[in-house]
Each structure stands twice: as structure tokens, then as C-alpha cells.
Amino acid sequence: MNQICAPDWASLTLGVFVCQACSLLHRSIPHISRVKSVQDTWDASEVELMAAMGNSAAKAKYEQKVPAFYYRPTHTDCKLLREQWIRAKYERNEFEFIEKQEPYSAGYREGFLWKRGRDNGQFLSRKFIISEREGALKYFNKQDARDPKAIMKIETLNATFQPAKIGNPCGLQITYLKDNSTRNIFVYHSDAKEMVDWFNAIRAARFHYLQVAFPGASDEELVPKLTRNFMKEGFMEKTGPKHTEGFKKRWFTMDDRRLMYFKDPLDAYARGEVFIGSKENSYTVLSGLPPSTQGYHWNHGITIVTPDRKFLFACETEAEQRDWIAAFQRVINRPMRPQEYAGIDHMEEPIDGFPSK
């Protein structure tokens, strides 16, 4: 894992030291990795084995050909990503033999995923195709359909694992822009490797798209732009633009500078989106609500001040209030990039209205 952790365990068969969290994942592949605590009694042959390999030599062997776009999980990522990273390295040897990377590096992938229905909430099998040549991810409602139900441009595509929200350990949330508003689709596959291969195929397509769009950029500059996790998600209460409407509970997602709100966490479309600018553009976040505010049920208020108006929210707990304020502050403290100004002009509001839906 990409983390600083206490290597209290060791894999005797692989010759690497690992943290406790990783040791649990190594135990899931006992035919490949046999773990032992550093606190246990070791015999001379075990010590010699660890001395002969070690983490640096193991990394040089097992990670020698990791593609730049391939997602390297950290200790904060879901179990699926962390386990498949370990299996890809030590069980499947994917980064020693380039031909084993074909499922996500070929520039084209098709297969079936379980997709959540927008209206009925049922998961149904749908055919998906990602094509770098066409610059799109598509899915089809019927197996023999000629025309796709949706075409998602690689330019605006994002994917993030959401096992808790989707209710499946392999649950993936895919987002893209449609008419400049965010559209969500929720998918999973029963096979963990399949799902992670789809995730990395999306990252590969994004990587190659960005290489063409920004020919002078280095891999280090492009990789952070391939996919992103949301800065913060959770329930808050909101009121309308007049601040006289009753507060209503909504699910909020902070995706970079887009603050979106939904009636349900698994809604396909946001009820509205608020653009969060920078302090240079007169955006500020305040703890609490204006004294005259009424109609809220939760007592921990947040006020976002923009050049045009104030947005009022309420959190259930002080801890949630603190976390949301910190997320807003990180965005507001960051100067806006030139391309983000275009986002203000084209973002669909209910922003001005922020209607109380």
C-alpha cells in the first residue's frame, strides 16, 4: 500500500514486511503468502529469507511494469481495491508480464455489468463497451440492441468505488456530464477482478485522452486527473433562496467545486448543483446560520456566502458540521483555474433558484 504504516507482520513466502491491515489481505491468498508476526519466534532460515528479498527487491520484481494509469490503492481505499492490488502483484504477476494487462490496457473492453435502474432501483444485466477510438463508454439496454442507451464521453468520465452506498463490495459509481449536469450510474460485477479491470480500463482511456489533450504534460501531472473520489458526502438539510421555506433533508455530494444535492443517495440526477468558487472571488464559508433563520431541525448550521447570495445548510452533528466546513474551506482556499470559470457560466442551476425540492 502507498502509506506509512508499522510493518508488524511479514510474508515469509514473498519476503516482504507488511502492516496489520495488509497482513489480513495476505491471509486471503495463503497459497501465495504465509504471514507471521515480527513478535513471534523466528528461526534462522526465515530470517535469511527476509534478508535475501526485502521490500525494495520485492517491489522491483513484482511492480516492475505497473502502467502509469493503474490505480495504486492507499490504506484509505476500499477492501476490494487493496485486495485486488495484492492479488494482481503476487498471485497473477500482472506487472511482470505485459500481456496479462490486456483486459484493461487494450483500448477496448466490452462485457456485462449489473446496472441499477434509474426509476425502479433494480439491478439488471447490461452490456457495456469502452472504446478509446470512439472516446466513449456506452451501455445497451438489450443484448442485441444496435443503438446504445447512453454514450458517456471519456472527457467527462469519472469512476469511484462506493461499496457501502451501493450495498455491494464491488459497487462502482460512474459519473459523467450530460447537458452540463452530472449523471450518475451505479454498477457492480460479482467477480472482483472484473470490476477492478473495468475501473482501470476507464483510467487507461482517460489517461490516453489526456495525453492527447495535454501533449506537454508529464505522467505525474496527468495521473491525479484520471479518476477522483468525492471530497465529502452525506446528509444535510437545506432551504430555498428566500430562506423562508422549511429545511428539507437531502443527500449532498462534494465533487471538486460542484456541490450537488439529491433526494436519495442513489439518484441518477442531482436536484441541483452549487458552484463553490474561491476566496478571491468572494466565496466564504461560515459556521452557523443567520439569526432570523427558521424551519431547521438540525442545529449545526453552515452558511456559504457567494457573490450573488447565501446558501444555508444544517448538519445533524457538530462533527459533520466540522467536516463539511473543512471540505468547503479546502475548495474556497484554492485559486480557481481558468477552465473552472467556464464551469460557472454553463453549470445548470437550480443554482440561482436552489429550489426547495
N, C-alpha and C positions, 0 to 999 in steps of 0.2 A: 504494500500500500504506500501511497505518497503521503506519509505522515511521520511525525516524530513521536515514537512510542517506545515503551520499555520492552526490549526483546527478552522476555522472561521464559520463552519457550524456544525449542529448536526442532527442526525436522532432520532426523538422523539419516533419512534416505536421500534427502536433497542437499543436505549440508548447509542449511540457512537458519538464521535466528529469526524468530517472528514474535509479534506481540500476542497477547492473550486472545484478542478478537480474531486475529488471523489463524491462531492455532485451532480454534473451533472449526474454521473453514477447512483447514488442512485435514482435520479428522474425518471430513466427509469424503476424502479420497484416500482411504487407508492403504489401497493397493499401490499408491504412488508415494504417499508421505506418511511417515511414522513419527509422531511428535513426542517430545519428552521435555519436562520442566528442567530449567537450569538449576533448580534447587535439589533435584534428585541426585542420587549417586551415579556417577559416570565411570565406565571402565576405560582403559587406555585406548582401545580400538575406536570407541566412539569419539573421544577427544581428537584422535588423529584424523578421523574422517572430517570433522568440522574444521580442523586446521587446514586440511587439504583443499576444501572448497571455500566456504565463507560466502557472505552475501555479495561481495563485489564480483567474485568469479562467477557465482550463480547468475547474477544479473547479466554479465557479459555473455553467458551461454544462452539463457532462457529468454532474454529480451533483445537479442541481437538484431532482429528485423521487425520491431514493432512499427507499424505505419504511423506517420505523424498524426493522422486523423483519429487513430484508435483511442478510445476513451480509457484513460488510466484512473481507476477509482481511488478515492480517498476514504479515510475512516468514517466520513460523514455520509457516504453513499449507501444505498440500499444493499441488502444482503445479496440479491441477485447479481448485481454488477461486481461485487467483491468476489463472490464465489466463482463466477464465470471467468474473471481475470486470472484467478489461481488455476482453474482448470485449463484455460487456454495456454498458459505458460507451461505447466508441469505435466498435465495429462495429455493434452492434444499437441503440444510442441508447435503451436501455430506460428511462433515468432522465430523459429529456426528454419522453417520451410515455407517459402513464399506461396507455394501452390495451395497450402492449407488456408490461405487468406482469401481465396476466391469468392466465398459466399458474401463477403462484404466489400471487396475491392474491385470487382469486375466492371463496375459502372452500370450494371443492370441486375435487378433482382425481382423475382415475382414469386408469389406464394399466397397462402390463405391465412388470414388473421381473424380472430373473433372481435367484431366491432360493435360497440354499443349503439343501439338505435336512438336517434335524436328524440323521438316522440314517446316511444313505449319503454325505453330503458332496457330492452332485451339485447343480449349479445348474440349476433348472428355471424356465420362464417362469410367472409367477403374476400374476393380476390384483390390483391394489392400488387402494383408494379411501380418500381422506381427506376427511372431511366435518366442517366446523366445527359445523354444525347438530346432527349426531349426537355430536359431541365425541369422535370416534374415527378411528383409522386401521385399516383392515381389509384382509385379503387372502383370496383364494379359491383353493382347490386346483384347481378345474376352471372352465373359462371360463363354463359355463352354470350353475354352482352358485348356488343361492339363498341358502344359509347360508355365512357366512364361516368359514374355518378358524380365524382368530384375530381378536379385537377388542382393539385397543390404545387405552386411554383417553388422550386428549390430555394429561390432568392429569399422567401419569407418563412421558410420551414423551420420549425423547432420541434424537438422531442425531449421529453423528460420522464423518467420513471416515477410513477405515482402509485405504488402498491397499496398503500393504506386508503387513499381516496377511491381508487377503482375497486378495491376489495379483492385483488388478485396479486400474488407475489411477482407476476410477470407483467403487471399493468403498465402501459405506456400511454402518456398523453401527448398527442401530436397537435401542434397549433400552426396556423398559417393565416395570412391576411386575405380576406375576401371583401372586395369593395372597401378596402382600408379599415375594416373592422375585424377583430380577432375571431376566428372559428376554432373550436376545439373538437377533436375526435378522440375517443378512448378505445384502446385495443389491447389484446393480450394474445399470447400463444401458450399452449400447455407445455411446450418444450422451452426451457430456459435459454439454451444456446440459440435457438431460432430467434427468440426475441432480442437477445443481445446482438445477434448478427444483423437484424433489421435496424437496430439503433445505430450500429457502426456503419451500415450501408448509407443511412441518412447522413451521418457525419462525413463519410467519404464524398458523397455527392456535393455537400455543402463546401467541403474543402476544395474540391476541384473547380466548383463555380467561383469561389472567392479568389482562387489563384488566377483565373482569367480576368475577373473584375478588378483585382488589385495586383497587377503583374510585378510590381516592385516590392511587395510585402514579403516578409520572411515567414517561415512556418510558425515561429514563435508568436508573431503578430496575428496570424490567421486562426490558429488552433482555439484560442479563447472565444472566437466568434462562431464556432461550429454549432454548438448547442448550449443552452443555458438552463439552469434551474431557476425557478421563481425566487425572487428575493424574500417574499413573505406571502403566506396565505392564511385565511381564517375568517371567522365570522366577526362582523361589526354591525352596529346599527347606523343608519343614515337617514337624513331628512332631505326634503326638496329645496329648491333655490330660494324660496321665500322664508325658510326656517320656521314656518308656522305649521307645516304638515307634521303629523306624527312620525316618529322614528320607526323604521322597519328593519328587521334583521335580514342581512344579505351576506353572501359569501364573497369575499374580496381576494383578488389575486394581484400582486405587485410584480409586473413583468417589466423590468428596467424602468422606463419612465411612464409606462402605461399602468394606471390603476383601474382595474376592471371589476365590476360587481355583477353577481349572478344571484338568481333566486335559489339555485341549488348548485352544489359544488361540481356536479356532472352535466351542467347545462352546456349545450353546443355553442350558444352565442351569449355574449355579455349583454346585460340590460343597459349598460352604459360604460363609458370609459372616460377617465380623467387624465389629462396630461400633467405630469409633475415636472416643472421646469427647474431652473437653478436659482440660487440666491441673487445672482447677477441680474436675473430677470424678475426680481421682486417676488419670488416664491419663498414662503416661510411656513414652518410647522410649529404650532403652539400646543402646549398641554392645557386641557380644559376647554370649556365651551363659553360663549358669550353669556353674561349674567341673565339675560332675558330669555334664554333658550328654555323651551318646554317640550314635553312629549317623549322624552327618552326614558328607557327602562334601565339601561346600564349606566353606571355612574362615572365611568372613567373616560372623559371626553378628549377629543383631538380636533383642533381647528387647522385646516390648511388654507393659508392666505395666498391667493393668486392675483395677478394684475387686474382681474375682472370681478372677482367675488370671493366669498369664503365658503369652504366645504366643511360640513360638520359631521363628525362620527362619534360613536360611543363604543367603548370596549367593556367586556364583562368583568375583566380583572385588571388590576394595576400592572401585572406582569405583561399582559397582552398589550396594554396601552404603551408601556415602555418599549416593547419590541417593535410595535408599529411606528412609533415616533423615531426610533433608531433607523428603521428602514427608510422612512421618508427623508430623514436628515442626510443619510448617505447619498441619496439621489440629488437632493437640493444642493448639497455642498460640492457636487461635481459639475464643473463647467459644461455647458452644452456644446455638442459637436455640430458643425454646420448642417449635416444631413438631418439632425433632430429638429431643426426649425421647420423643415418641410412637414414633419410629423404633426406639428401644431396646426398647420393650415388644413391638412387633409383628414385629421382624425375625426371620426363621426362622433358627435356628442349626443346625445343626451348630455355632452359636457356642459354647454350653456344651460341647458334645461335641468340636467341632473334629476330627471323626473323621479318621483317617488313611486316607483313601480313595485 
